[in-house]
Amino acid sequence: MKGKRDRQVKAGDLIGYFNMDQKIEYGIVLSGEPYNTKDEYSEDICTVVDVAWPEDIYNCDGRTKERIETILSEEIANEYIWLESSS
């Protein structure tokens, strides 16, 4: 069986996320392929995908950039976001 690190994230995949109320929200990956961009906090280059969050009432356009390494991480600190299902 493949581990989380062996998986890929692509358009149409479902992402799970624990919000601030500890409720699960689901997002849909929009990016055809992951791409590199500057991290908005550290200025480091990171690989991300665009994710649409249909039920996100706190983000005006309901879209975010999410790091691939965080989505696929097996670290306990990153358990708030995960790849729910892959198309």
Residue frames as qw, qx, qy, qz and C-alpha x, y, z in Angstrom:
[[0.000, 0.888, 0.460, 0.000, 0.00, 0.00, 0.00],
 [0.401, 0.499, -0.021, 0.768, 1.27, 3.45, -0.87],
 [0.326, -0.481, -0.448, 0.679, 1.89, 6.02, 1.85],
 [0.135, 0.898, 0.304, -0.289, 0.63, 9.60, 1.79],
 [0.181, -0.695, 0.385, 0.579, 3.93, 10.85, 0.35],
 [0.339, -0.010, 0.809, 0.481, 3.54, 8.58, -2.71],
 [0.292, 0.700, 0.652, -0.019, 0.21, 10.12, -3.66],
 [0.216, 0.129, 0.248, 0.935, -0.32, 13.12, -5.90],
 [0.176, 0.622, 0.491, -0.584, -2.83, 15.95, -5.69],
 [0.157, 0.099, 0.600, 0.778, -4.64, 16.93, -8.88],
 [0.370, -0.038, -0.114, -0.921, -7.71, 18.76, -10.19],
 [0.702, -0.209, -0.461, -0.501, -10.97, 17.31, -8.92],
 [0.501, -0.053, -0.770, 0.392, -9.48, 15.80, -5.74],
 [0.497, -0.755, -0.276, -0.328, -11.37, 16.29, -2.49],
 [0.329, 0.323, -0.549, 0.697, -9.51, 17.91, 0.42],
 [0.553, -0.667, -0.499, -0.019, -10.70, 17.60, 4.03],
 [0.233, 0.421, -0.305, 0.822, -10.04, 20.35, 6.58],
 [0.383, -0.600, -0.621, 0.329, -10.88, 20.91, 10.26],
 [0.074, 0.743, 0.121, 0.654, -12.08, 24.51, 10.54],
 [0.024, 0.416, -0.481, 0.771, -11.82, 26.75, 13.62],
 [0.694, -0.272, 0.180, -0.642, -15.01, 25.19, 15.06],
 [0.290, -0.278, 0.915, -0.028, -13.46, 21.71, 14.66],
 [0.757, 0.417, 0.388, -0.318, -16.01, 20.86, 11.97],
 [0.532, -0.056, 0.651, 0.539, -14.90, 19.21, 8.77],
 [0.449, 0.731, -0.013, -0.514, -15.13, 21.25, 5.58],
 [0.749, 0.126, 0.544, 0.356, -14.38, 19.88, 2.14],
 [0.164, 0.762, -0.241, -0.578, -12.66, 21.61, -0.73],
 [0.853, 0.414, 0.298, 0.108, -12.11, 20.72, -4.36],
 [0.464, -0.405, 0.389, 0.685, -8.71, 21.07, -6.01],
 [0.493, 0.803, 0.156, -0.296, -8.99, 23.41, -8.99],
 [0.002, -0.740, 0.571, 0.354, -5.38, 23.42, -10.24],
 [0.874, 0.366, -0.267, -0.174, -4.64, 21.11, -13.14],
 [0.809, 0.098, -0.394, 0.425, -1.19, 20.52, -11.66],
 [0.529, -0.734, -0.145, 0.401, 0.62, 21.77, -8.57],
 [0.465, 0.730, -0.020, 0.501, 2.71, 24.90, -9.17],
 [0.579, -0.196, -0.324, 0.722, 5.42, 26.85, -7.37],
 [0.062, -0.859, -0.182, -0.474, 4.77, 30.20, -5.70],
 [0.197, 0.363, -0.528, 0.742, 6.21, 32.34, -2.92],
 [0.391, -0.504, -0.727, 0.255, 4.86, 31.60, 0.54],
 [0.074, -0.826, -0.222, -0.514, 2.96, 34.68, 1.71],
 [0.608, -0.794, -0.004, -0.019, 4.48, 34.53, 5.19],
 [0.729, -0.484, 0.301, 0.379, 8.07, 33.37, 4.75],
 [0.320, 0.796, -0.342, -0.383, 8.91, 34.32, 1.13],
 [0.399, -0.258, 0.856, 0.204, 10.08, 30.72, 0.57],
 [0.503, 0.205, -0.562, -0.624, 9.12, 28.99, -2.66],
 [0.459, -0.004, 0.826, -0.327, 6.52, 26.26, -2.09],
 [0.162, -0.083, -0.826, -0.533, 4.44, 23.92, -4.25],
 [0.353, 0.226, 0.516, -0.747, 0.70, 24.57, -4.01],
 [0.031, 0.387, 0.810, 0.440, -2.68, 23.81, -5.55],
 [0.307, -0.154, 0.026, -0.939, -5.71, 26.10, -5.71],
 [0.112, -0.300, -0.936, 0.146, -8.62, 24.79, -3.65],
 [0.356, -0.384, -0.231, -0.820, -12.27, 25.95, -3.70],
 [0.071, -0.161, -0.839, 0.515, -14.09, 25.76, -0.36],
 [0.205, -0.472, -0.594, -0.618, -17.83, 25.97, -1.17],
 [0.511, -0.707, -0.486, -0.054, -18.91, 26.26, 2.49],
 [0.523, -0.131, -0.256, 0.802, -16.19, 28.72, 3.62],
 [0.063, -0.903, -0.410, -0.116, -18.01, 31.72, 5.05],
 [0.453, -0.763, 0.043, 0.458, -14.81, 33.44, 6.22],
 [0.382, -0.232, 0.514, 0.732, -13.03, 33.68, 2.87],
 [0.402, 0.540, 0.101, -0.732, -14.83, 36.04, 0.46],
 [0.559, 0.441, -0.487, -0.506, -14.06, 34.17, -2.74],
 [0.925, -0.135, 0.255, -0.248, -13.89, 30.70, -1.12],
 [0.864, 0.414, -0.201, 0.203, -10.51, 29.89, -2.68],
 [0.467, -0.796, 0.371, 0.103, -7.11, 29.30, -1.14],
 [0.583, 0.550, -0.594, 0.064, -3.65, 28.10, -2.11],
 [0.835, -0.471, 0.243, -0.146, -2.73, 24.99, -0.12],
 [0.009, 0.664, -0.742, -0.089, 0.75, 23.51, 0.17],
 [0.828, 0.154, -0.503, -0.196, 1.15, 20.02, -1.26],
 [0.397, 0.252, -0.767, 0.436, 3.62, 19.10, 1.50],
 [0.322, -0.137, 0.530, -0.773, 1.03, 20.00, 4.15],
 [0.798, 0.073, -0.109, -0.588, -1.84, 18.13, 2.49],
 [0.863, 0.183, -0.469, -0.035, 0.25, 14.97, 2.14],
 [0.040, 0.562, -0.659, 0.499, 2.12, 15.33, 5.43],
 [0.723, -0.280, -0.632, -0.003, 2.08, 12.56, 8.00],
 [0.229, 0.162, -0.507, 0.815, 3.10, 14.98, 10.76],
 [0.183, -0.580, -0.742, 0.283, 0.65, 15.37, 13.64],
 [0.075, -0.479, -0.123, 0.866, 0.95, 19.17, 13.39],
 [0.217, 0.198, -0.475, -0.829, -0.57, 18.99, 9.88],
 [0.086, 0.263, 0.961, -0.015, -3.51, 16.68, 10.64],
 [0.266, 0.540, 0.368, -0.709, -5.96, 19.57, 10.15],
 [0.564, 0.595, -0.207, -0.534, -5.83, 19.15, 6.35],
 [0.500, -0.174, 0.834, 0.157, -5.68, 15.97, 4.25],
 [0.335, 0.182, -0.660, -0.648, -6.37, 14.40, 0.87],
 [0.661, 0.040, 0.494, -0.563, -9.84, 12.90, 1.34],
 [0.790, 0.284, 0.542, 0.044, -10.18, 11.26, -2.07],
 [0.116, -0.486, 0.529, 0.686, -8.37, 11.35, -5.36],
 [0.727, 0.507, 0.128, -0.445, -10.02, 11.27, -8.77]]
